[in-house]
Every structure is written in C-alpha cells, then in structure tokens.
Amino acid sequence: MSAKKSLRSGSHGLPPANAHPAREPAGAPSDPVTVLKTLPVGTRDYLRVLGAILRLHNHQHSSKHNGVSFKTMLDRQRFLASFFTELRKQTRYHDIDPRQLANRHIEAIIKRWLERGLSTATIHNYLSFLRTFAGWINKPGMVREVEYYVGTDSPHAKRQQVATRDHSWPALSVDFEAALPAIAEFDLLIGIQLELCYRFGMRPKEARHFRPHMAIVPREQANPRDAEAFPEHDTFVRIKFGTKGGRPRDVPVVNDAQRELLARATTAVALGAYVGRPGYTAEQNRRRFYYVLERFGITKAQLGVVAHGLRHEHANDAYQADTGVPSPVRGGLVPPPDDAEARQRTARLLGHNRARVTSCYLGKSVVMRTKAPGDLASGEEAATEGTV
C-alpha cells in the first residue's frame, strides 16, 4: 500500500475527519483514553496513538470554547500524520511517539522544510498546527515562534501580512465581466457563485452556501454595527452561512447590478436552498466549483488568478469609491483621516472588525509606512491571502 493511501483519513488508527468523533463508552477498547493507556510510550503503532489524540481533541478550537470546521479537522489530521511519518522515516528519530514531541524533533523537520523550499506562510501555518498539538499533549508553550527555529535574519522569520501587489483580476489583465458568460453557460450556479464573490466580496465558501431567499434585510433588521457603517443605504444582504469563524455580516446593496444578481439567484434555486447543486453535499459542491474554475483557466498556474482575487477586487474598488483615490497597493496615497474611515468601511464589507486587516487587501497606509518594520509584523495583522 502506498504511503499516500496509508495516511488517508479513517485508516491505520486515524479517525474519519469529516465527522465529529463518536462518544465511546468509558473503558471500551476503542475509547481513546483506553487506547492511550494501553499503548506504551514509544510504541511502533504511532498512528493509533495519534488517532486517539485526534479523537480527543481535534474537534476543539485552539483557543476558544467552540468547535472547528471539518476542513480544519482534516487539515490538522493530514499534517500531523505526515509530520510524524516523515519524522520517523526521514530523520534519526525512528522511534518517536507523538506523545514525546520535543523541540529537537521540530528543528529536524524545519530543516527539511527549508531544504524543500516551503513558503513562509506554509511554515507558519504548520507551526501553528504543532502549537495546537503541543497543547493537546500537555506541553503548552513548547512550540516557539518561527524565528526561534530559522533565525531572526531568515526571510521566513516573519510572515508577509501586508499586500505588496494587487491580487485583483484586472491587475493580471483578466476581465471578470468578459469571462463570466462562458462560465455561466457551462454551469449557471457556479457563475452565480463567482458573481457573488465579485459583486459582494464574498469568500468562495460563503458564495456556495449563500441562501438568497432569506438574505435580503431592511436597514432596521441589519446588524447595528454594519448599519452604522453604511448610513446612506437602506437595504442589506445577510451573509450568514459558510462565514469565517461563523461570524455573519450584513453588507449594503448599492447598485442595480447587485439587485439584478440577487433576483437571478433567487430564481435559480428553490425556496430556502443555497446556491449549489441540489442533492449534492457541501464537499461535492466545493469540488464542482474548483473543477469548473480549472476548466476555464482560473488558477494561479494558468491565468494567474483565483476566485479569492474577486474579493480583493471588491475591497479595492470599494475603498476607491469611498476615497476617490486608488488604494495604496494600486499606487494611491490617501491622507490618514480619509484612509482610516475608508478602511473601517472596507473591513465591515469583508466581515472583519479590525480596520488593520484591510492591509492584506489594500496595502500599507501612510501611517503604516512610517512605522518600523518590526511593528508591521507584530502579529496583529491578518493572515495571508486565502485566510481573510
């Protein structure tokens, strides 16, 4: 059996990551607590140990008292299984038990990551997974910051958290309006999903889970903070399903193109249904979405753009509409008071509370340009593209 197959979810002691763990009777042979007690530290059956730890903790958020998505569970599981397999088979730590994780093991793997040319964002994300895992095995605080492992002078020490180029489609000479008709003719629902990303700044997942029949709300029913941010508008669209962190937001309807899209989406799906293929699971609709995009060249490898770039385009266009000047990442320079107000409104459009998160889309403000480089990488900014 290939290594890839041996690490699939639900095999070799690993739990299925597309469902929350079943509650096993205390003391039962399959109870993860019992499994960990019966397997001595240093056992060769390291995947069963890892599987038991995942069953106990993988559904939990790393810092909040709530759960995480199936995607997060699957990403964690795949990474940890690969991490310990690589550690045992490709380094001198052939007998490592997941419960024995220490910094010397992390240092050995990071050396391999650097040799393989992993990106800064990937290294940071992987260490975040390990930091969460360390908490599960009662070693909180063991996993250090990236610079501890790579050195403060390494380009990998700090994640780039400010946009240095425009990720919008026009910046790469791709016209969404011209590309849309062919996509919509091939798959009407995928066309609507992409247009929701374009006209409302939705994330792809939010667009796939969007339920148009229950989305339009009058101003008096909108989230007070969203309504306050856009006092000039009376109608809002509620983006509730598939949002990051489960945080709903209400964005204003500002033009006829948006109204026409909402009407079209309402007609295209059944009452109460989401903008996805009827009878398909969320995962099947996700796969369909990216299959269609790849078919029409909407990938970094082909046209150089991804669906998330439409969210970047919406954010930059909204900022320019508010200020009358292009965003910093597009070469504009807006005075601090106007910049701050426009960033706050843009943040509300995107579903963020903090205006500084918009630096991932808009680039550095005048104030940020006067700060020391260390201040920009303080960890207060949002993460990289695709996570905001």
Secondary structure, 3 states (H helix, E strand, C coil): CCHHHHCCCCCCCCCCCCCCCCCCCCCCCCCHHHHHHHCCCCCCCHHHHHHHHHHHHCCECCCCCCECCHHHHHHHHHHHHHHHHHHHHHCCCCCCCHHHCCHHHHHHHHHHHHHHCCCHHHHHHHHHHHHHHHHHCCCCCCCCCHHHHHCCCCCCCCCCCCCCCCCCCHHHCCCHHHHHHHHHHHCHHHHHHHHHHHHHCCCHHHHHCCCHHHCEEEHHHCCHHHHHHCCCCCEEEEECCCCHHHCCEEEECCCHHHHHHHHHHHHHCCCCCCCCCCCCCHHHHHHHHHHHHHHCCCCCCCCCCCCHHHHHHHHHHHHHHHHCCCCHHHCCCCCHHHHHHHHHHHHHHHCCCCHHHHHHHHCCCHHHHCCCHHHHCCCCCCCCCCCC
